[in-house]
């Protein structure tokens, strides 16, 4: 298991994840800009996704990427909350 405090340290690949490719970086930027409470509360996400103009296959791949990003963000938030609760 990777120690989160060691990411970016040393030369082991588990400590230094590879840089994101352009498609992954775009999905990450898009998620951070658009996956907000405001967008959720007002049901704007379908419109934002349609505005991307992706093909059916491109849309499916993009949704898989942002879904993985979303799940990871939730997992990280849970880990941070657990850590705060442990250290009071």
C-alpha positions as YAML, in Angstrom:
chain: A
units: angstrom
residues:
- id: 1
  name: UNK
  ca: [0.00, 0.00, 0.00]
- id: 2
  name: UNK
  ca: [1.28, 3.44, -0.90]
- id: 3
  name: UNK
  ca: [1.94, 5.89, 1.91]
- id: 4
  name: UNK
  ca: [0.10, 9.06, 0.83]
- id: 5
  name: UNK
  ca: [2.77, 11.16, 2.53]
- id: 6
  name: UNK
  ca: [5.43, 9.72, 0.21]
- id: 7
  name: UNK
  ca: [3.80, 10.60, -3.11]
- id: 8
  name: UNK
  ca: [6.19, 12.77, -5.06]
- id: 9
  name: UNK
  ca: [9.14, 11.65, -2.94]
- id: 10
  name: UNK
  ca: [11.79, 9.19, -4.06]
- id: 11
  name: UNK
  ca: [12.03, 7.44, -7.41]
- id: 12
  name: UNK
  ca: [9.58, 4.54, -7.04]
- id: 13
  name: UNK
  ca: [6.65, 4.68, -9.53]
- id: 14
  name: UNK
  ca: [4.12, 4.29, -6.71]
- id: 15
  name: UNK
  ca: [5.53, 7.48, -5.22]
- id: 16
  name: UNK
  ca: [5.47, 9.36, -8.51]
- id: 17
  name: UNK
  ca: [2.36, 8.70, -10.56]
- id: 18
  name: UNK
  ca: [2.84, 9.39, -14.27]
- id: 19
  name: UNK
  ca: [1.66, 12.76, -15.54]
- id: 20
  name: UNK
  ca: [-1.90, 12.83, -16.86]
- id: 21
  name: UNK
  ca: [-2.35, 12.55, -20.61]
- id: 22
  name: UNK
  ca: [-4.17, 15.41, -22.34]
- id: 23
  name: UNK
  ca: [-7.56, 13.66, -22.31]
- id: 24
  name: UNK
  ca: [-7.28, 12.75, -18.64]
- id: 25
  name: UNK
  ca: [-6.07, 16.23, -17.73]
- id: 26
  name: UNK
  ca: [-9.00, 17.75, -19.63]
- id: 27
  name: UNK
  ca: [-11.45, 15.49, -17.77]
- id: 28
  name: UNK
  ca: [-9.85, 16.42, -14.43]
- id: 29
  name: UNK
  ca: [-9.99, 20.16, -15.20]
- id: 30
  name: UNK
  ca: [-13.57, 19.88, -16.46]
- id: 31
  name: UNK
  ca: [-14.62, 17.97, -13.34]
- id: 32
  name: UNK
  ca: [-13.04, 20.53, -11.01]
- id: 33
  name: UNK
  ca: [-14.68, 23.41, -12.87]
- id: 34
  name: UNK
  ca: [-18.14, 21.87, -13.28]
- id: 35
  name: UNK
  ca: [-18.85, 19.25, -10.61]
- id: 36
  name: UNK
  ca: [-20.12, 21.73, -8.05]
- id: 37
  name: UNK
  ca: [-23.01, 21.83, -5.64]
- id: 38
  name: UNK
  ca: [-24.56, 24.63, -7.69]
- id: 39
  name: UNK
  ca: [-24.55, 22.50, -10.85]
- id: 40
  name: UNK
  ca: [-26.04, 19.58, -8.92]
- id: 41
  name: UNK
  ca: [-28.70, 21.66, -7.13]
- id: 42
  name: UNK
  ca: [-29.98, 23.20, -10.35]
- id: 43
  name: UNK
  ca: [-29.67, 20.07, -12.54]
- id: 44
  name: UNK
  ca: [-27.25, 21.73, -14.97]
- id: 45
  name: UNK
  ca: [-24.92, 18.74, -15.53]
- id: 46
  name: UNK
  ca: [-26.79, 17.29, -18.56]
- id: 47
  name: UNK
  ca: [-26.53, 20.66, -20.33]
- id: 48
  name: UNK
  ca: [-22.83, 20.97, -19.54]
- id: 49
  name: UNK
  ca: [-22.17, 17.47, -20.85]
- id: 50
  name: UNK
  ca: [-24.12, 18.18, -24.05]
- id: 51
  name: UNK
  ca: [-22.13, 21.38, -24.59]
- id: 52
  name: UNK
  ca: [-18.96, 19.29, -24.87]
- id: 53
  name: UNK
  ca: [-20.25, 17.99, -28.21]
- id: 54
  name: UNK
  ca: [-18.72, 14.55, -27.74]
- id: 55
  name: UNK
  ca: [-19.51, 11.58, -29.97]
- id: 56
  name: UNK
  ca: [-21.31, 8.63, -28.38]
- id: 57
  name: UNK
  ca: [-18.03, 6.75, -27.79]
- id: 58
  name: UNK
  ca: [-16.24, 9.89, -26.64]
- id: 59
  name: UNK
  ca: [-19.05, 10.70, -24.25]
- id: 60
  name: UNK
  ca: [-18.96, 7.20, -22.74]
- id: 61
  name: UNK
  ca: [-15.21, 7.39, -22.22]
- id: 62
  name: UNK
  ca: [-15.44, 10.89, -20.77]
- id: 63
  name: UNK
  ca: [-18.19, 9.81, -18.36]
- id: 64
  name: UNK
  ca: [-16.06, 6.85, -17.23]
- id: 65
  name: UNK
  ca: [-13.15, 9.22, -16.57]
- id: 66
  name: UNK
  ca: [-15.15, 11.80, -14.62]
- id: 67
  name: UNK
  ca: [-16.95, 9.02, -12.71]
- id: 68
  name: UNK
  ca: [-13.58, 7.63, -11.63]
- id: 69
  name: UNK
  ca: [-12.41, 11.12, -10.67]
- id: 70
  name: UNK
  ca: [-15.62, 11.66, -8.69]
- id: 71
  name: UNK
  ca: [-15.26, 8.35, -6.84]
- id: 72
  name: UNK
  ca: [-11.62, 9.16, -6.05]
- id: 73
  name: UNK
  ca: [-12.55, 12.60, -4.71]
- id: 74
  name: UNK
  ca: [-15.17, 11.02, -2.44]
- id: 75
  name: UNK
  ca: [-12.68, 8.41, -1.22]
- id: 76
  name: UNK
  ca: [-10.08, 11.09, -0.48]
- id: 77
  name: UNK
  ca: [-12.61, 13.19, 1.42]
- id: 78
  name: UNK
  ca: [-13.55, 10.15, 3.52]
- id: 79
  name: UNK
  ca: [-9.87, 9.41, 4.26]
- id: 80
  name: UNK
  ca: [-9.28, 13.02, 5.27]
- id: 81
  name: UNK
  ca: [-12.34, 12.98, 7.54]
- id: 82
  name: UNK
  ca: [-11.22, 9.72, 9.16]
- id: 83
  name: UNK
  ca: [-7.75, 11.18, 9.71]
- id: 84
  name: UNK
  ca: [-9.20, 14.33, 11.32]
- id: 85
  name: UNK
  ca: [-11.44, 12.22, 13.56]
- id: 86
  name: UNK
  ca: [-8.50, 10.08, 14.63]
- id: 87
  name: UNK
  ca: [-6.37, 13.05, 15.58]
- id: 88
  name: UNK
  ca: [-9.24, 15.04, 17.02]
...
